[in-house]
């Protein structure tokens, strides 16, 4: 047998040398494609799903949130197993796939099934979301911001100013870097306007908390009014109603108890508030509809 192999190799020397060269080149190519890492990432292909249920006990979280999401994930192509953790106000579902499944394909099909499962979930403050595309062996980069003492912060505290710079400038710039999965902001103070409700005043003026929230929400948005033609130019029409400062906010909130009051003294308070409220309403209607219509009619008359 060995003699026959040697005879064939000597007789077809050219093909033997060609085969050796081909195997050598294939080995060199495969060697260059092998990922080299000091700590190879052996994490499985896994897609986490996070669902927040504020105030729910672990039993309700398991029964109302975790179980419907797990049931919806069954039957996905390439799925290997499903694990979950139900805690107070939080549910985490881990969907594991086979090693040859692409992570982005896995996230896509999990996202599609998650959208279908939301119809079976109770009303939640925030819908369930997918976790970041990262593993336990991913790298974490920690940075912090500093500022010179003479920087103009427009009256804001240094911690509030730096947090605003990080959330609206630095964070978006870092997200353009390839390979960055997620950016978490820690520390500082987030600029916010707090509305402190007095329950005794609500009871006195017979106003519910839902009415206050709805009034603030309805009075804090902009409206579009299309455009109007003046000659050969187009002018955009906008109704500016988005709250820009603390003064506007306190003015709007200060009128709510007066306008909605039904208790003692409401006969005097309600007319005073109605004058201001209906004055603002009429001004908005004039800005959004009456004045643009007049300008439109006037422009047509000029063109004619």
Secondary structure, DSSP 8 states (H G I E B T S, - for coil): -HHHHHHHHHHTHHHHHHHHHHHHHHHHHHHHHS---TT-----EEEEEEEE-TT--HHHHIIIIIHHHHHHHTT-TTEEEEEEEEETTEEEEEEEE-TTS-HHHHHHHHHHHHHHHGGGS---SS--EE--S--TT-----------TT---TT--HHHHHHHHIIIIIHHHHTTSTT-------SS----------HHHHHHTT--HHHHHHHHHHTS--EEEEEEEETTEEEEEEE--S--SHHHHHHHHHHHHHHH--STTHHHHHHHHHHHHHHHHHHHHIIIIIHHHHHHHHHHHHH-
